[in-house]
Amino acid sequence: MRLSVVIVVGSLRHRAQRTLKAILSQDALDQLEVIIVDVGNDSASWGRVEPPVRVHRMSPSTLLSHARAEAVSIARAPLVAFLEEHTAPEPGWAAEIIAADDGEWAVAGTAIRHGNPGSPQSDASYQVSYGLFEPPVSGGEATVLPGHNSVYRRSVLIDLGAALPELFAIDTVLHEMLRRAGRRLVMLEAGVISHWNETTIPAALRGHWWFHRSYGVRRANFLGWSAIRRLSYVVLAPLIPVYALLLWGRRRHEVGRQVLWSLLRLGPRMLLIHTASAVAQAVGLMIGEGPSLARFTDFELSEAARVDTSPAQELH
């Protein structure tokens, strides 16, 4: 067994069926185990569950980060991959991860494809969250990896001990901590995950608000920001959305992707999301993260309108 694949699900278990089907269709299935961490608020059955799938139930009050940490503790493979329940790994994904294991990197990421393209809002949500990882991507050493859908060397996570549930709250901060500690982060050139994105402005704003209110606090705390740097972020927060949009445009231009039409079509919606994210971080820095981790867990796992889950949305 080489790879443990983890999905955390809430009461909307039907959304995970697409993810599970894609995992069980992988050509490296004989080298996988699949761990479903179920934090749903009822006792609905998964029916007959057979290897390589295991279902591990936890309390409905369990935070998403704590559920993921629990999965690490029961995983049996040396590599642990996390997939959101609104994603689907494309054919060859698992085999590429296993083939790329050199025994040295701590965290690996793969390309993230837009799973429900076509509407301005889903396209804008995708570009804000995962546009940097739109396929094709260049493989090699990385400083930034996709959040929520990365692959870890289990021994690295075990070494973090009791701190892991808190560090998993914002995994991109964990990536940066590991990188600063001398651990290797790599982007894999092959292997793709399809990700389904928010289809309404209110859903996108809620998700980014609760995530970034925690992100602002935890990035500052875990990366050792000074009081001056925290204050500077709060003061400069109104400028950050414009900077983020300009940076996005520059990166798209550098890799030869169309910029002007995308900016005209998606720019206002992206700017709105970036504004909510920047304000949320500033609020977090000023008054703390409050209930944001619990609210984000509810948003990810229990909000039915979060993504389009209609049967018409097919895998790539």
Secondary structure in CASP SS format (residue, H / E / C, confidence):
PFRMAT SS
TARGET T0000
AUTHOR 0000-0000-0000
METHOD secondary structure of the structure
MODEL  1
M C 1.00
R C 1.00
L E 1.00
S E 1.00
V E 1.00
V E 1.00
I E 1.00
V E 1.00
V E 1.00
G C 1.00
S C 1.00
L C 1.00
R C 1.00
H H 1.00
R H 1.00
A H 1.00
Q H 1.00
R H 1.00
T H 1.00
L H 1.00
K H 1.00
A H 1.00
I H 1.00
L H 1.00
S C 1.00
Q C 1.00
D C 1.00
A C 1.00
L H 1.00
D H 1.00
Q H 1.00
L E 1.00
E E 1.00
V E 1.00
I E 1.00
I E 1.00
V E 1.00
D E 1.00
V C 1.00
G C 1.00
N C 1.00
D C 1.00
S C 1.00
A C 1.00
S C 1.00
W C 1.00
G C 1.00
R C 1.00
V C 1.00
E C 1.00
P C 1.00
P C 1.00
V E 1.00
R E 1.00
V E 1.00
H E 1.00
R E 1.00
M C 1.00
S C 1.00
P C 1.00
S C 1.00
T C 1.00
L C 1.00
L H 1.00
S H 1.00
H H 1.00
A H 1.00
R H 1.00
A H 1.00
E H 1.00
A H 1.00
V H 1.00
S H 1.00
I H 1.00
A C 1.00
R C 1.00
A C 1.00
P C 1.00
L E 1.00
V E 1.00
A E 1.00
F E 1.00
L E 1.00
E C 1.00
E C 1.00
H C 1.00
T E 1.00
A E 1.00
P E 1.00
E C 1.00
P C 1.00
G C 1.00
W H 1.00
A H 1.00
A H 1.00
E H 1.00
I H 1.00
I H 1.00
A H 1.00
A C 1.00
D C 1.00
D C 1.00
G C 1.00
E C 1.00
W C 1.00
A C 1.00
V E 1.00
A E 1.00
G E 1.00
T E 1.00
A E 1.00
I E 1.00
R E 1.00
H E 1.00
G C 1.00
N C 1.00
P C 1.00
G C 1.00
S C 1.00
P H 1.00
Q H 1.00
S H 1.00
D H 1.00
A H 1.00
S H 1.00
Y H 1.00
Q H 1.00
V H 1.00
S H 1.00
Y H 1.00
G H 1.00
L H 1.00
F H 1.00
E C 1.00
P C 1.00
P C 1.00
V C 1.00
S C 1.00
G C 1.00
G E 1.00
E E 1.00
A C 1.00
T C 1.00
V C 1.00
L C 1.00
P C 1.00
G C 1.00
H C 1.00
N C 1.00
S C 1.00
V E 1.00
Y E 1.00
R E 1.00
R H 1.00
S H 1.00
V H 1.00
L H 1.00
I H 1.00
D C 1.00
L C 1.00
G H 1.00
A H 1.00
A H 1.00
L H 1.00
P H 1.00
E H 1.00
L H 1.00
F H 1.00
A H 1.00
I H 1.00
D H 1.00
T H 1.00
V H 1.00
L H 1.00
H H 1.00
E H 1.00
M H 1.00
L H 1.00
R H 1.00
R H 1.00
A C 1.00
G C 1.00
R C 1.00
R C 1.00
L E 1.00
V E 1.00
M E 1.00
L E 1.00
E E 1.00
A E 1.00
G E 1.00
V E 1.00
I E 1.00
S E 1.00
H E 1.00
W C 1.00
N C 1.00
E C 1.00
T C 1.00
T C 1.00
I H 1.00
P H 1.00
A H 1.00
A H 1.00
L H 1.00
R H 1.00
G H 1.00
H H 1.00
W H 1.00
W H 1.00
F H 1.00
H H 1.00
R H 1.00
S H 1.00
Y H 1.00
G H 1.00
V H 1.00
R H 1.00
R H 1.00
A H 1.00
N H 1.00
F H 1.00
L C 1.00
G C 1.00
W C 1.00
S C 1.00
A H 1.00
I H 1.00
R H 1.00
R H 1.00
L H 1.00
S H 1.00
Y H 1.00
V H 1.00
V H 1.00
L H 1.00
A H 1.00
P H 1.00
L H 1.00
I H 1.00
P H 1.00
V H 1.00
Y H 1.00
A H 1.00
L H 1.00
L H 1.00
L H 1.00
W H 1.00
G H 1.00
R H 1.00
R H 1.00
R H 1.00
H H 1.00
E H 1.00
V C 1.00
G C 1.00
R C 1.00
Q C 1.00
V C 1.00
L H 1.00
W H 1.00
S H 1.00
L H 1.00
L H 1.00
R H 1.00
L H 1.00
G H 1.00
P H 1.00
R H 1.00
M H 1.00
L H 1.00
L H 1.00
I H 1.00
H H 1.00
T H 1.00
A H 1.00
S H 1.00
A H 1.00
V H 1.00
A H 1.00
Q H 1.00
A H 1.00
V H 1.00
G H 1.00
L H 1.00
M H 1.00
I H 1.00
G C 1.00
E C 1.00
G C 1.00
P C 1.00
S H 1.00
L H 1.00
A H 1.00
R H 1.00
F H 1.00
T H 1.00
D H 1.00
F H 1.00
E H 1.00
L H 1.00
S H 1.00
E C 1.00
A C 1.00
A C 1.00
R C 1.00
V C 1.00
D C 1.00
T C 1.00
S C 1.00
P C 1.00
A C 1.00
Q C 1.00
E C 1.00
L C 1.00
H C 1.00
END
